[in-house]
């Protein structure tokens, strides 16, 4: 997950190009910011406004992650989170989400310590 400044084609296109390999299958809603990606990706669009299904039915994974992220931010951080630290929050949430079904807590702790060692500290100036 990454914080993008806005939902413009420029911002979304840069994010997609940096994180998804060209010629991959890209499933999106009908947002215009994704239109320029059809030349580089196999782009499957689902226009939610013309679909008979609800958004959470058409794209359940997106809605699950979004719902859990909102609940985590409001619960863990009590809604008091700083925009300048949003990327760090997203990285922590992603780490926790990707390991939510782990049966090996020792391995989870080991991975957490590995990340703590290789990650530079976040200071007030960052």
N, C-alpha and C positions, 0 to 999 in steps of 0.2 A: 504494500500500500504506500502511496505517496500523496502528500498534500500538493495539489496543483492550485495556482493562484486564481483561476477562473475556469469556466466551462467552454472557453472559446476553442475554435478549431486549432489555433496555434498552440495553446497550452495542452490540449488533449492529444494532438498529433505528436508533439514532442515527447509526452509521457509514453504513449504507445510505442513510438519508434525506439525509445531507450529501453523499454522493458519487455517487448514482445518481438520475437524473431520474425523477419519478413516471410511472407507466404503462409503464416499460421492462420488458423481459423479464428476470426474475431467476431464474437456475438455481441451486438449492441442493441440499444433501443433506437428510436428514430431521431435522436438528437442530431441537429445539423452539424455540430462540431466534429462528428465522425465521418462526414461525407468524403473528405479528401483521402481517406485511407483505403478505398476500394482498389486502387491501383497496386498497392503494396501487400495487401492481405486478402484472404478469402473472407469477405465481409458478409456476414448474415445479419440482417436487420430485422427486428420485430417492432413494427409500429404499434405501440401500446394503445394509442387512442383508437385505432381501427381494429384492435383485437377483441374478441369476445371474452377472453380470459383476463383476470386481474393480473397486475404486474408481478405480484408475489407467486403466481402460478407459472407465469411465462419464464421468469428468471429467479427461481427459488434460492439459488446460491448467493446471488447478489443481495437479496433481501434478508437472508439469514445473517450474513456478515454485517450488513448495515444495522440490523436490529441489535445484534450482540455488541457491536461497537458503541452504539448509542447508550445501551444499558450499562456497559462497562464504564464509559465516561461519566454518566450521571451517578452511578453507584459508587465506583471506586474513588472518583475525584469529586464527588458531590456537586457536579456541574461547574466546579471552579478550576478550569484549566486555561492555560495561557495560549493564545494563538501562536506565539513565537516558538512554543515547545510542541506544537501539534505533530510535527514529524516524529519526534521522539515518542509521543504517545502512540502514534500509528505503528511504529516499529515494535514497541512493547506488546501492543495488542496482537500484532501479526505473530510474534514469537509465541504468545500464549495460545492463540487460536490454532496455529499449526501443530501444537503439541497437546491439544485438549483431550485427545483420546489415548495419550501415551500410558502404557502400563508399567513403564520403567522409570520410576521417580529418580532413581540414582543417575540414570543417563540424562534426564532432564536437568538435574542439578549440575552435572558435568558440563553440559552444553551452555548453561547459563554462566558458569565460571569461565568457560572459554571465551564467550562473548564479552564478559566483563574485562578480561585481560587485553583483548585486542581492540576494544572500543575506547577512543579518547574521551576524557572527561568533558561533560557539558558544563560550561561555566556561565556566569552571569553575562559575560561579554559575547558569548556565542549566540 
